[in-house]
Amino acid sequence: MESQLETVALFSLKLAYETEDQSPILRDDLVMGDYQRDVFELLVRRDDVATIKGKVAECVGLALEAIGGAGKPLGRELNRLSADFSAAQTLEQLDTPLIALKDYLKDIQ
């Protein structure tokens, strides 16, 4: 799960901050500091669903803004997937919406 959380953060931040004229954002970039696998690993071990959802919401919010908001076709779907993720109450319930969110963000890169 930690890897998938980190990937959602990475893809979101790529949409928000990456431009054609600069080098790509990588997992070890400073912008990823609060969203790295080891941060998520600690949160998963602590069963801190609320903080996990908050961190993902921060990243997805940036991505949503970068693609034009929830009023645009890509934004509507991203917003829906984000809402599904936010509705989860346990770590186990996060799995399916997390995978859908990760796959969608990968597709719209």
Backbone torsions as a table, in degrees:
resi	resn	phi	psi	omega
1	MET	NA	-38.2	-177.2
2	GLU	-59.3	-40.8	179.6
3	SER	-64.1	-41.7	179.3
4	GLN	-66.4	-38.7	177.0
5	LEU	-63.1	-44.1	178.4
6	GLU	-63.1	-38.3	-179.9
7	THR	-66.9	-41.0	176.3
8	VAL	-60.0	-44.6	178.5
9	ALA	-62.0	-46.2	-178.9
10	LEU	-60.5	-49.8	-179.3
11	PHE	-63.3	-37.9	178.4
12	SER	-64.5	-46.5	-178.9
13	LEU	-69.2	-30.2	174.1
14	LYS	-62.4	-45.3	178.5
15	LEU	-62.2	-38.4	-175.2
16	ALA	-77.0	-38.1	-168.4
17	TYR	-119.3	-19.7	-174.4
18	GLU	-78.0	134.1	176.0
19	THR	-122.8	163.7	-176.7
20	GLU	-66.2	-29.1	-173.4
21	ASP	-91.9	10.5	177.1
22	GLN	-132.5	167.1	-178.3
23	SER	-67.2	152.4	-177.1
24	PRO	-67.8	152.7	174.9
25	ILE	-74.6	132.3	-179.9
26	LEU	-118.2	167.2	-177.3
27	ARG	-58.6	-27.7	-176.9
28	ASP	-96.8	8.4	176.7
29	ASP	-70.1	154.4	-178.3
30	LEU	-58.8	-36.0	-179.1
31	VAL	-61.1	-21.8	-179.7
32	MET	-90.2	2.0	-173.7
33	GLY	-49.9	-46.6	-178.1
34	ASP	-86.7	0.7	-173.4
35	TYR	-126.3	21.8	-179.2
36	GLN	-81.2	161.4	-176.3
37	ARG	-53.8	-41.7	-177.7
38	ASP	-67.7	-30.6	175.2
39	VAL	-66.0	-47.5	178.7
40	PHE	-66.1	-34.8	178.2
41	GLU	-60.2	-43.7	178.2
42	LEU	-62.8	-43.2	179.6
43	LEU	-65.1	-37.8	177.8
44	VAL	-66.7	-43.7	178.5
45	ARG	-60.3	-35.6	179.0
46	ARG	-82.3	-4.6	-177.9
47	ASP	58.0	40.0	-176.7
48	ASP	-92.2	72.8	-176.6
49	VAL	-61.5	-40.4	-177.4
50	ALA	-61.3	-44.6	179.7
51	THR	-69.4	-38.6	176.6
52	ILE	-59.4	-48.7	179.9
53	LYS	-62.6	-36.5	178.4
54	GLY	-64.9	-43.9	179.7
55	LYS	-64.9	-42.6	178.7
56	VAL	-65.5	-40.6	179.4
57	ALA	-61.8	-38.5	177.4
58	GLU	-59.3	-49.3	-177.6
59	CYS	-67.4	-46.5	-178.4
60	VAL	-65.3	-34.7	176.3
61	GLY	-60.1	-41.8	176.9
62	LEU	-64.4	-42.4	178.7
63	ALA	-64.9	-41.8	179.9
64	LEU	-60.8	-43.0	177.6
65	GLU	-63.4	-40.6	-177.8
66	ALA	-65.8	-28.5	-178.9
67	ILE	-97.8	10.6	172.5
68	GLY	103.8	5.1	176.4
69	GLY	89.8	177.3	-175.3
70	ALA	-72.3	-10.1	178.6
71	GLY	-81.5	-13.3	179.4
72	LYS	-92.2	155.1	-178.1
73	PRO	-54.2	-47.9	179.0
74	LEU	-64.9	-37.0	-179.1
75	GLY	-68.7	-37.5	178.6
76	ARG	-60.4	-45.5	-179.2
77	GLU	-67.9	-42.3	178.1
78	LEU	-62.6	-40.5	178.2
79	ASN	-63.3	-41.2	179.1
80	ARG	-64.4	-45.5	179.7
81	LEU	-65.1	-37.8	177.0
82	SER	-64.7	-39.8	178.0
83	ALA	-64.3	-39.8	176.9
84	ASP	-61.0	-42.5	178.7
85	PHE	-64.8	-44.3	-178.4
86	SER	-65.5	-25.4	-178.4
87	ALA	-75.1	-17.7	-179.4
88	ALA	-64.8	143.8	-178.4
89	GLN	-110.7	-17.6	-178.8
90	THR	-130.9	164.6	177.2
91	LEU	-57.9	-41.0	-178.8
92	GLU	-63.5	-36.0	179.6
93	GLN	-73.7	-16.3	179.1
94	LEU	-75.8	-25.1	-171.9
95	ASP	-54.4	-58.9	-174.3
96	THR	-63.1	-49.5	179.0
97	PRO	-67.1	-27.9	177.3
98	LEU	-66.1	-43.5	179.0
99	ILE	-63.8	-43.3	178.9
100	ALA	-62.3	-42.6	179.2
101	LEU	-64.0	-45.8	179.1
102	LYS	-60.8	-47.0	-178.4
103	ASP	-63.7	-39.8	179.5
104	TYR	-66.8	-45.7	178.5
105	LEU	-60.9	-37.4	177.2
106	LYS	-64.4	-42.8	-178.0
107	ASP	-65.0	-33.9	-175.6
108	ILE	-92.8	5.7	178.0
109	GLN	-61.6	NA	NA
